Each structure stands twice: as C-alpha cells, then as structure tokens.
C-alpha cells in the first residue's frame, strides 16, 4: 500500500466515521432530547414518537449504523485492496 493510497484510505475511513457519528447524535440526542416535545405530537405504534426515540428508536438506529459501518468498511477495504483473507 503506497503512502498516497494509505492516506486516501484513512481519509475515507474518518469521513465515514464522522458521518455515522453525526447521524447517531441526531437520532439519539436530537430526536430523544432536543426535539422530544414536537415529536410527541406524532404517535407511533401507540406511543408518542419522542418517547419512542428516547427509549427504543435510538437503539435501533445505533444497530443499523453498526451494520452500515461493517458493510461500508468491507467495501472500502476491497476498494483499497486491504481486505482480510
């Protein structure tokens, strides 16, 4: 792996991590804490949406982000020819 390729790989990795962390912050803190009152006006499976995000929704988003990260890193590894054998 050349120095340029290594640098491109690291930048892509950090960009992916930053994007997923922003999504996680919005889903957990934004929807579960900051926007809880406006979201409580909407009902989701019989629960107020703000309450649902605070209790369950942010966990589901976190699990989805883990799957997205694993899939994206496998794709990034293949693209930079550093995949595991």
OpenMM code with the backbone's topology and positions (N, CA, C; nanometers):
from openmm import Vec3, app, unit

residues = "UNK UNK UNK UNK UNK UNK UNK UNK UNK UNK UNK UNK UNK UNK UNK UNK UNK UNK UNK UNK UNK UNK UNK UNK UNK UNK UNK UNK UNK UNK UNK UNK UNK UNK UNK UNK UNK UNK UNK UNK UNK UNK UNK UNK UNK UNK UNK UNK UNK UNK UNK UNK UNK UNK UNK UNK UNK UNK UNK UNK UNK UNK UNK UNK UNK UNK UNK UNK UNK UNK UNK UNK UNK UNK UNK UNK UNK UNK UNK UNK UNK UNK UNK UNK UNK".split()
positions = [
    Vec3(0.0857, -0.1170, 0.0000),
    Vec3(0.0000, 0.0000, 0.0000),
    Vec3(0.0903, 0.1234, 0.0000),
    Vec3(0.0720, 0.2088, -0.0976),
    Vec3(0.1539, 0.3287, -0.1085),
    Vec3(0.1098, 0.4336, -0.0067),
    Vec3(0.1944, 0.5336, 0.0124),
    Vec3(0.1615, 0.6400, 0.1067),
    Vec3(0.0357, 0.7151, 0.0670),
    Vec3(0.0186, 0.7422, -0.0628),
    Vec3(-0.0998, 0.8131, -0.1124),
    Vec3(-0.2245, 0.7282, -0.0917),
    Vec3(-0.2152, 0.6001, -0.1236),
    Vec3(-0.3296, 0.5094, -0.1072),
    Vec3(-0.3667, 0.4965, 0.0404),
    Vec3(-0.2656, 0.4896, 0.1270),
    Vec3(-0.2896, 0.4790, 0.2705),
    Vec3(-0.3596, 0.6051, 0.3223),
    Vec3(-0.3163, 0.7202, 0.2733),
    Vec3(-0.3765, 0.8468, 0.3142),
    Vec3(-0.5212, 0.8575, 0.2655),
    Vec3(-0.5475, 0.8157, 0.1424),
    Vec3(-0.6846, 0.8172, 0.0890),
    Vec3(-0.7750, 0.7227, 0.1674),
    Vec3(-0.7206, 0.6061, 0.2017),
    Vec3(-0.7967, 0.5083, 0.2804),
    Vec3(-0.8332, 0.5666, 0.4174),
    Vec3(-0.7363, 0.6304, 0.4824),
    Vec3(-0.7606, 0.6866, 0.6155),
    Vec3(-0.8619, 0.8001, 0.6099),
    Vec3(-0.8521, 0.8863, 0.5079),
    Vec3(-0.9479, 0.9963, 0.4937),
    Vec3(-1.0889, 0.9437, 0.4720),
    Vec3(-1.1033, 0.8420, 0.3875),
    Vec3(-1.2353, 0.7834, 0.3626),
    Vec3(-1.2897, 0.7192, 0.4894),
    Vec3(-1.2038, 0.6531, 0.5655),
    Vec3(-1.2444, 0.5901, 0.6910),
    Vec3(-1.2925, 0.6955, 0.7906),
    Vec3(-1.2185, 0.8034, 0.8063),
    Vec3(-1.2555, 0.9088, 0.9011),
    Vec3(-1.3827, 0.9815, 0.8566),
    Vec3(-1.4006, 0.9997, 0.7266),
    Vec3(-1.5228, 1.0632, 0.6748),
    Vec3(-1.6440, 0.9756, 0.7055),
    Vec3(-1.6303, 0.8448, 0.6879),
    Vec3(-1.7388, 0.7516, 0.7189),
    Vec3(-1.7729, 0.7554, 0.8675),
    Vec3(-1.6720, 0.7507, 0.9523),
    Vec3(-1.6951, 0.7535, 1.0966),
    Vec3(-1.7635, 0.8837, 1.1384),
    Vec3(-1.7165, 0.9963, 1.0856),
    Vec3(-1.7757, 1.1258, 1.1208),
    Vec3(-1.9220, 1.1323, 1.0774),
    Vec3(-1.9519, 1.0830, 0.9582),
    Vec3(-2.0899, 1.0836, 0.9085),
    Vec3(-2.1807, 0.9997, 0.9975),
    Vec3(-2.1348, 0.8803, 1.0327),
    Vec3(-2.2164, 0.7924, 1.1161),
    Vec3(-2.2336, 0.8485, 1.2573),
    Vec3(-2.1313, 0.9143, 1.3105),
    Vec3(-2.1438, 0.9760, 1.4428),
    Vec3(-2.2435, 1.0911, 1.4420),
    Vec3(-2.2463, 1.1684, 1.3343),
    Vec3(-2.3441, 1.2772, 1.3235),
    Vec3(-2.4854, 1.2204, 1.3190),
    Vec3(-2.5055, 1.1149, 1.2416),
    Vec3(-2.6374, 1.0511, 1.2339),
    Vec3(-2.6772, 0.9977, 1.3715),
    Vec3(-2.5843, 0.9348, 1.4418),
    Vec3(-2.6125, 0.8807, 1.5744),
    Vec3(-2.6475, 0.9934, 1.6723),
    Vec3(-2.5746, 1.1051, 1.6666),
    Vec3(-2.6027, 1.2183, 1.7541),
    Vec3(-2.7422, 1.2745, 1.7277),
    Vec3(-2.7773, 1.2907, 1.6010),
    Vec3(-2.9091, 1.3448, 1.5658),
    Vec3(-3.0198, 1.2521, 1.6150),
    Vec3(-3.0017, 1.1208, 1.5932),
    Vec3(-3.1060, 1.0254, 1.6325),
    Vec3(-3.1195, 1.0137, 1.7835),
    Vec3(-3.0080, 1.0119, 1.8546),
    Vec3(-3.0178, 0.9908, 1.9998),
    Vec3(-3.0413, 1.1205, 2.0762),
    Vec3(-2.9566, 1.2182, 2.0577),
    Vec3(-2.9699, 1.3421, 2.1341),
    Vec3(-3.0730, 1.4362, 2.0722),
    Vec3(-3.0684, 1.4489, 1.9398),
    Vec3(-3.1606, 1.5403, 1.8727),
    Vec3(-3.3057, 1.4976, 1.8864),
    Vec3(-3.3352, 1.3741, 1.8456),
    Vec3(-3.4735, 1.3268, 1.8495),
    Vec3(-3.5170, 1.2855, 1.9896),
    Vec3(-3.4250, 1.2303, 2.0693),
    Vec3(-3.4614, 1.1805, 2.2013),
    Vec3(-3.4636, 1.2850, 2.3101),
    Vec3(-3.3943, 1.3991, 2.2904),
    Vec3(-3.3860, 1.5006, 2.3956),
    Vec3(-3.4330, 1.6375, 2.3455),
    Vec3(-3.3693, 1.6881, 2.2417),
    Vec3(-3.3982, 1.8247, 2.1968),
    Vec3(-3.5346, 1.8392, 2.1301),
    Vec3(-3.5710, 1.7443, 2.0471),
    Vec3(-3.6962, 1.7542, 1.9710),
    Vec3(-3.8067, 1.6650, 2.0264),
    Vec3(-3.7964, 1.6286, 2.1536),
    Vec3(-3.8935, 1.5354, 2.2102),
    Vec3(-4.0348, 1.5932, 2.2126),
    Vec3(-4.0501, 1.7190, 2.2464),
    Vec3(-4.1846, 1.7780, 2.2541),
    Vec3(-4.2535, 1.7841, 2.1180),
    Vec3(-4.1903, 1.8366, 2.0126),
    Vec3(-4.2587, 1.8353, 1.8821),
    Vec3(-4.2877, 1.6931, 1.8322),
    Vec3(-4.1950, 1.5991, 1.8591),
    Vec3(-4.2166, 1.4618, 1.8144),
    Vec3(-4.3259, 1.3912, 1.8933),
    Vec3(-4.3518, 1.4344, 2.0152),
    Vec3(-4.4572, 1.3719, 2.0949),
    Vec3(-4.5963, 1.3974, 2.0379),
    Vec3(-4.6104, 1.4922, 1.9481),
    Vec3(-4.7389, 1.5173, 1.8831),
    Vec3(-4.7724, 1.4070, 1.7824),
    Vec3(-4.6716, 1.3288, 1.7445),
    Vec3(-4.6903, 1.2197, 1.6485),
    Vec3(-4.6926, 1.0882, 1.7257),
    Vec3(-4.7871, 1.0022, 1.6915),
    Vec3(-4.7965, 0.8720, 1.7579),
    Vec3(-4.7425, 0.7629, 1.6661),
    Vec3(-4.6665, 0.6716, 1.7251),
    Vec3(-4.6008, 0.5629, 1.6519),
    Vec3(-4.6246, 0.4339, 1.7284),
    Vec3(-4.7011, 0.3430, 1.6730),
    Vec3(-4.7382, 0.2172, 1.7385),
    Vec3(-4.8000, 0.2411, 1.8764),
    Vec3(-4.8787, 0.3456, 1.8875),
    Vec3(-4.9478, 0.3752, 2.0121),
    Vec3(-4.8666, 0.4553, 2.1124),
    Vec3(-4.7414, 0.4860, 2.0808),
    Vec3(-4.6560, 0.5637, 2.1694),
    Vec3(-4.6273, 0.6997, 2.1070),
    Vec3(-4.5967, 0.7962, 2.1909),
    Vec3(-4.5524, 0.9252, 2.1401),
    Vec3(-4.4148, 0.9062, 2.0764),
    Vec3(-4.3931, 0.9653, 1.9591),
    Vec3(-4.2705, 0.9413, 1.8834),
    Vec3(-4.1460, 0.9884, 1.9592),
    Vec3(-4.1527, 1.0999, 2.0298),
    Vec3(-4.0380, 1.1465, 2.1085),
    Vec3(-4.0000, 1.0470, 2.2162),
    Vec3(-4.1001, 0.9942, 2.2853),
    Vec3(-4.0756, 0.8922, 2.3874),
    Vec3(-4.0171, 0.7665, 2.3247),
    Vec3(-4.0713, 0.7265, 2.2098),
    Vec3(-4.0234, 0.6058, 2.1426),
    Vec3(-3.8768, 0.6199, 2.1028),
    Vec3(-3.8388, 0.7365, 2.0481),
    Vec3(-3.6986, 0.7579, 2.0111),
    Vec3(-3.6081, 0.7545, 2.1339),
    Vec3(-3.6525, 0.8148, 2.2423),
    Vec3(-3.5706, 0.8161, 2.3634),
    Vec3(-3.5525, 0.6755, 2.4199),
    Vec3(-3.6529, 0.5900, 2.4084),
    Vec3(-3.6477, 0.4574, 2.4684),
    Vec3(-3.5985, 0.3483, 2.3730),
    Vec3(-3.6421, 0.3512, 2.2464),
    Vec3(-3.6142, 0.2406, 2.1565),
    Vec3(-3.5501, 0.2837, 2.0244),
    Vec3(-3.5973, 0.3928, 1.9698),
    Vec3(-3.5573, 0.4322, 1.8354),
    Vec3(-3.4086, 0.4556, 1.8197),
    Vec3(-3.3472, 0.5211, 1.9169),
    Vec3(-3.2037, 0.5477, 1.9056),
    Vec3(-3.1225, 0.4183, 1.9118),
    Vec3(-3.1727, 0.3179, 1.9818),
    Vec3(-3.1046, 0.1879, 1.9862),
    Vec3(-3.1124, 0.1206, 1.8497),
    Vec3(-3.2292, 0.1255, 1.7856),
    Vec3(-3.2430, 0.0673, 1.6518),
    Vec3(-3.1552, 0.1392, 1.5506),
    Vec3(-3.1485, 0.2709, 1.5616),
    Vec3(-3.0609, 0.3481, 1.4719),
    Vec3(-2.9154, 0.3086, 1.4953),
    Vec3(-2.8749, 0.2932, 1.6203),
    Vec3(-2.7383, 0.2530, 1.6516),
    Vec3(-2.7060, 0.1163, 1.5921),
    Vec3(-2.7965, 0.0204, 1.6048),
    Vec3(-2.7741, -0.1119, 1.5475),
    Vec3(-2.7642, -0.1057, 1.3952),
    Vec3(-2.8487, -0.0236, 1.3329),
    Vec3(-2.8419, -0.0068, 1.1875),
    Vec3(-2.7085, 0.0563, 1.1469),
    Vec3(-2.6590, 0.1506, 1.2259),
    Vec3(-2.5306, 0.2140, 1.1952),
    Vec3(-2.4148, 0.1155, 1.2051),
    Vec3(-2.4228, 0.0200, 1.2962),
    Vec3(-2.3196, -0.0831, 1.3059),
    Vec3(-2.3162, -0.1656, 1.1778),
    Vec3(-2.4331, -0.2040, 1.1286),
    Vec3(-2.4409, -0.2820, 1.0042),
    Vec3(-2.3882, -0.1996, 0.8862),
    Vec3(-2.4280, -0.0740, 0.8779),
    Vec3(-2.3814, 0.0138, 0.7700),
    Vec3(-2.2302, 0.0313, 0.7767),
    Vec3(-2.1756, 0.0483, 0.8965),
    Vec3(-2.0309, 0.0648, 0.9108),
    Vec3(-1.9561, -0.0603, 0.8649),
    Vec3(-2.0009, -0.1771, 0.9084),
    Vec3(-1.9342, -0.3012, 0.8691),
    Vec3(-1.9398, -0.3205, 0.7176),
    Vec3(-2.0557, -0.2975, 0.6576),
    Vec3(-2.0702, -0.3122, 0.5130),
    Vec3(-1.9823, -0.2112, 0.4389),
    Vec3(-1.9829, -0.0860, 0.4865),
    Vec3(-1.9055, 0.0193, 0.4210),
    Vec3(-1.7557, -0.0046, 0.4345),
    Vec3(-1.7111, -0.0528, 0.5493),
    Vec3(-1.5682, -0.0793, 0.5668),
    Vec3(-1.5225, -0.1964, 0.4819),
    Vec3(-1.6060, -0.2979, 0.4667),
    Vec3(-1.5706, -0.4079, 0.3768),
    Vec3(-1.5559, -0.3579, 0.2340),
    Vec3(-1.6456, -0.2719, 0.1926),
    Vec3(-1.6388, -0.2138, 0.0581),
    Vec3(-1.5151, -0.1248, 0.0436),
    Vec3(-1.4860, -0.0454, 0.1452),
    Vec3(-1.3683, 0.0416, 0.1425),
    Vec3(-1.2401, -0.0418, 0.1398),
    Vec3(-1.2352, -0.1485, 0.2173),
    Vec3(-1.1182, -0.2369, 0.2180),
    Vec3(-1.0945, -0.2981, 0.0805),
    Vec3(-1.2010, -0.3447, 0.0176),
    Vec3(-1.1874, -0.4012, -0.1174),
    Vec3(-1.1406, -0.2961, -0.2159),
    Vec3(-1.1925, -0.1752, -0.2041),
    Vec3(-1.1554, -0.0681, -0.2946),
    Vec3(-1.0101, -0.0252, -0.2830),
    Vec3(-0.9515, -0.0407, -0.1639),
    Vec3(-0.8131, -0.0027, -0.1416),
    Vec3(-0.7217, -0.1254, -0.1315),
    Vec3(-0.7748, -0.2407, -0.1628),
    Vec3(-0.7006, -0.3666, -0.1673),
    Vec3(-0.6334, -0.3990, -0.0335),
    Vec3(-0.7081, -0.3826, 0.0756),
    Vec3(-0.6585, -0.4186, 0.2082),
    Vec3(-0.7549, -0.5128, 0.2793),
    Vec3(-0.8353, -0.5860, 0.2025),
    Vec3(-0.9346, -0.6731, 0.2638),
    Vec3(-0.8672, -0.7908, 0.3339),
    Vec3(-0.9368, -0.8441, 0.4346),
    Vec3(-0.8852, -0.9576, 0.5097),
    Vec3(-0.8965, -1.0834, 0.4265),
    Vec3(-0.8044, -1.1743, 0.4497),
    Vec3(-0.8034, -1.3012, 0.3745),
    Vec3(-0.8854, -1.4059, 0.4436),
] * unit.nanometer
topology = app.Topology()
chain = topology.addChain("A")
for resn in residues:
    res = topology.addResidue(resn, chain)
    for name in ("N", "CA", "C"):
        topology.addAtom(name, app.Element.getBySymbol(name[0]), res)
